Amino acid sequence: MEKISIGVEKHFCEECSLALRRFVGHMEGVESIDVEEGKIAIAFDNSKVTREALLKITKDSIEKLGYKLIE
Protein backbone atom coordinates (compact mmCIF):
# COMPACT_ATOMS: atom_id res chain seq x y z
CA MET A 1 0.00 0.00 0.00
CA GLU A 2 1.16 3.49 -0.85
CA LYS A 3 0.09 6.90 0.48
CA ILE A 4 -0.11 10.34 -1.08
CA SER A 5 -0.84 13.67 0.53
CA ILE A 6 -2.26 16.64 -1.37
CA GLY A 7 -2.34 20.19 -0.03
CA VAL A 8 -5.47 22.26 -0.64
CA GLU A 9 -5.71 26.04 -0.52
CA LYS A 10 -8.63 26.22 1.92
CA HIS A 11 -10.76 24.07 4.23
CA PHE A 12 -13.38 21.87 2.53
CA CYS A 13 -17.02 22.45 3.39
CA GLU A 14 -18.80 19.35 4.72
CA GLU A 15 -20.68 18.64 1.47
CA CYS A 16 -17.53 18.91 -0.66
CA SER A 17 -15.64 16.71 1.76
CA LEU A 18 -18.33 14.03 1.52
CA ALA A 19 -18.48 14.31 -2.28
CA LEU A 20 -14.72 13.87 -2.57
CA ARG A 21 -14.75 10.92 -0.18
CA ARG A 22 -17.56 9.29 -2.16
CA PHE A 23 -15.99 9.81 -5.57
CA VAL A 24 -12.30 9.15 -4.90
CA GLY A 25 -12.91 6.76 -2.01
CA HIS A 26 -14.93 4.40 -4.22
CA MET A 27 -12.27 4.13 -6.93
CA GLU A 28 -10.75 0.70 -7.40
CA GLY A 29 -7.54 0.44 -5.43
CA VAL A 30 -8.27 3.27 -2.98
CA GLU A 31 -8.06 1.91 0.56
CA SER A 32 -8.87 5.12 2.47
CA ILE A 33 -9.19 8.86 2.06
CA ASP A 34 -8.93 11.40 4.88
CA VAL A 35 -9.99 14.96 4.20
CA GLU A 36 -8.56 17.27 6.84
CA GLU A 37 -8.10 21.00 7.04
CA GLY A 38 -5.86 21.93 4.14
CA LYS A 39 -4.85 18.36 3.30
CA ILE A 40 -6.13 15.21 1.65
CA ALA A 41 -4.41 11.90 2.47
CA ILE A 42 -5.11 8.87 0.28
CA ALA A 43 -3.93 5.30 0.88
CA PHE A 44 -4.08 3.11 -2.20
CA ASP A 45 -2.98 -0.17 -3.74
CA ASN A 46 -0.56 0.73 -6.54
CA SER A 47 -1.17 -2.62 -8.24
CA LYS A 48 -4.77 -1.52 -8.92
CA VAL A 49 -4.38 2.21 -9.58
CA THR A 50 -1.26 4.18 -10.48
CA ARG A 51 -0.11 7.14 -8.44
CA GLU A 52 -0.30 9.36 -11.54
CA ALA A 53 -3.88 8.33 -12.41
CA LEU A 54 -5.02 8.82 -8.83
CA LEU A 55 -3.39 12.27 -8.61
CA LYS A 56 -4.99 13.38 -11.90
CA ILE A 57 -8.48 12.21 -10.95
CA THR A 58 -8.19 13.68 -7.45
CA LYS A 59 -6.88 17.01 -8.80
CA ASP A 60 -9.70 17.18 -11.37
CA SER A 61 -12.28 16.39 -8.68
CA ILE A 62 -10.89 19.03 -6.31
CA GLU A 63 -10.91 21.69 -9.03
CA LYS A 64 -14.48 20.81 -10.08
CA LEU A 65 -15.54 21.41 -6.47
CA GLY A 66 -14.01 24.90 -6.70
CA TYR A 67 -10.80 24.37 -4.70
CA LYS A 68 -7.16 24.84 -5.67
CA LEU A 69 -4.20 22.61 -4.90
CA ILE A 70 -1.06 23.82 -3.18
CA GLU A 71 1.82 22.56 -5.28
Backbone bond lengths (Angstrom), bond angles and torsions (degrees), N, CA, C in turn:
res aa  C-N    CA-C-N  psi(-1)  N-CA   C-N-CA  omega(-1)  CA-C   N-CA-C  phi
1 M - - - 1.445 - - 1.527 108.41 -
2 E 1.316 114.20 143.28 1.459 121.58 -178.91 1.528 108.19 -122.59
3 K 1.328 116.89 157.49 1.462 121.05 178.19 1.518 110.01 -128.94
4 I 1.334 114.62 144.91 1.461 120.41 172.00 1.525 107.67 -129.16
5 S 1.310 115.26 152.84 1.451 121.65 177.47 1.528 107.99 -129.41
6 I 1.315 115.95 132.13 1.466 121.52 -176.72 1.519 108.36 -123.44
7 G 1.324 116.39 127.00 1.461 120.87 177.12 1.514 111.02 -84.62
8 V 1.336 116.21 139.84 1.457 122.20 -179.69 1.520 108.21 -123.18
9 E 1.341 115.11 143.39 1.459 121.44 -173.63 1.528 114.64 -60.21
10 K 1.324 117.67 -35.92 1.463 119.28 -178.82 1.519 110.15 -142.74
11 H 1.338 115.68 169.94 1.460 122.78 -178.34 1.532 110.33 -68.25
12 F 1.333 117.13 137.00 1.460 122.20 177.34 1.520 110.27 -74.35
13 C 1.339 116.08 139.79 1.466 118.75 170.36 1.532 106.90 -72.14
14 E 1.314 117.01 164.38 1.464 121.57 -175.89 1.531 112.42 -60.41
15 E 1.331 117.16 -43.08 1.470 120.45 -179.51 1.524 111.69 -64.27
16 C 1.325 116.78 -42.68 1.471 120.38 179.38 1.522 110.86 -66.67
17 S 1.306 116.34 -38.64 1.457 121.12 177.76 1.533 110.40 -61.01
18 L 1.321 116.75 -45.49 1.467 121.10 178.32 1.525 111.48 -65.03
19 A 1.334 116.95 -41.22 1.467 120.80 179.48 1.524 110.62 -62.05
20 L 1.320 116.64 -44.19 1.464 120.63 179.64 1.523 110.63 -65.24
21 R 1.312 116.89 -42.78 1.473 120.47 177.78 1.526 110.86 -61.15
22 R 1.323 116.58 -41.75 1.463 120.35 -179.76 1.516 111.17 -65.55
23 F 1.339 116.62 -48.22 1.458 119.59 -174.96 1.527 112.35 -71.08
24 V 1.314 117.18 -56.77 1.464 120.58 -176.69 1.534 110.39 -73.48
25 G 1.315 116.97 -38.70 1.455 121.13 -177.79 1.522 114.50 -64.25
26 H 1.331 117.37 -22.49 1.455 120.92 179.79 1.524 113.43 -95.24
27 M 1.327 117.22 3.07 1.465 120.18 177.72 1.526 109.74 -70.04
28 E 1.309 115.70 146.20 1.469 119.52 177.37 1.520 109.50 -62.14
29 G 1.307 116.05 130.51 1.456 121.95 178.35 1.515 114.32 97.59
30 V 1.337 118.02 -17.14 1.462 120.52 179.63 1.522 108.68 -81.85
31 E 1.327 115.65 120.24 1.463 121.66 -178.88 1.527 111.72 -86.16
32 S 1.348 116.32 -41.87 1.465 120.32 179.65 1.519 109.91 -158.51
33 I 1.322 114.74 156.11 1.469 120.71 175.03 1.523 107.19 -140.21
34 D 1.321 115.75 128.17 1.464 122.30 177.66 1.520 107.77 -117.18
35 V 1.311 115.78 123.00 1.458 121.36 178.39 1.518 106.82 -107.47
36 E 1.319 115.12 110.09 1.464 121.31 -179.14 1.516 108.42 -117.76
37 E 1.304 115.80 175.14 1.461 119.71 179.43 1.531 110.90 -60.94
38 G 1.324 115.51 112.69 1.447 121.32 176.49 1.521 116.12 77.22
39 K 1.327 117.74 7.21 1.464 119.18 -176.93 1.528 111.35 -153.31
40 I 1.315 114.78 144.41 1.458 121.76 173.34 1.522 106.67 -123.18
41 A 1.326 117.16 126.56 1.464 122.42 178.92 1.527 108.04 -115.69
42 I 1.328 115.86 126.79 1.464 120.83 -177.75 1.524 109.17 -125.14
43 A 1.325 115.71 127.63 1.471 122.00 173.40 1.525 106.53 -103.88
44 F 1.333 115.92 132.40 1.458 119.02 -175.67 1.524 111.71 -147.65
45 D 1.317 114.25 161.67 1.462 122.94 177.90 1.525 107.38 -96.01
46 N 1.335 116.28 108.67 1.468 119.86 -175.01 1.529 113.46 -71.66
47 S 1.320 118.23 -3.98 1.463 119.35 173.54 1.535 110.90 -85.30
48 K 1.345 116.15 -11.95 1.469 120.63 -179.80 1.519 113.12 -109.50
49 V 1.321 117.19 -28.64 1.460 121.95 178.56 1.529 107.72 -145.76
50 T 1.342 116.29 134.81 1.460 119.18 -179.95 1.522 110.57 -78.71
51 R 1.306 114.65 154.37 1.464 121.45 177.49 1.528 110.57 -57.53
52 E 1.325 116.57 -43.40 1.464 122.11 -178.12 1.527 111.48 -63.60
53 A 1.343 116.97 -45.02 1.466 120.92 179.78 1.528 110.39 -64.24
54 L 1.309 116.73 -42.59 1.455 121.13 -179.78 1.531 110.96 -64.59
55 L 1.320 117.19 -43.05 1.467 120.99 178.21 1.524 111.23 -62.40
56 K 1.321 117.28 -42.89 1.469 120.91 -179.58 1.524 111.24 -63.83
57 I 1.320 117.00 -48.12 1.462 120.75 -179.07 1.532 110.79 -64.62
58 T 1.331 116.78 -41.49 1.458 120.57 179.69 1.521 110.33 -65.62
59 K 1.325 117.24 -44.37 1.470 121.65 178.67 1.524 110.22 -60.31
60 D 1.336 117.03 -47.10 1.461 120.57 178.96 1.526 111.28 -60.00
61 S 1.319 117.20 -41.94 1.465 122.02 -179.91 1.522 110.91 -64.84
62 I 1.326 116.95 -43.40 1.461 121.46 179.76 1.525 110.43 -62.48
63 E 1.325 116.74 -44.13 1.465 120.65 -179.06 1.525 111.68 -67.89
64 K 1.330 117.81 -35.28 1.468 120.51 177.40 1.526 111.19 -66.28
65 L 1.317 116.98 -28.19 1.459 121.11 177.22 1.533 111.73 -80.64
66 G 1.336 117.41 -4.89 1.457 121.48 176.23 1.515 115.04 94.43
67 Y 1.319 118.39 17.55 1.466 122.87 -179.59 1.517 109.85 -110.07
68 K 1.319 116.24 160.85 1.459 121.80 178.72 1.529 110.14 -120.07
69 L 1.316 115.04 144.32 1.461 120.79 178.22 1.518 110.26 -82.46
70 I 1.314 115.09 151.25 1.466 121.50 170.96 1.516 105.45 -99.25
71 E 1.304 117.09 117.38 1.464 120.76 -176.06 1.504 111.51 -92.66
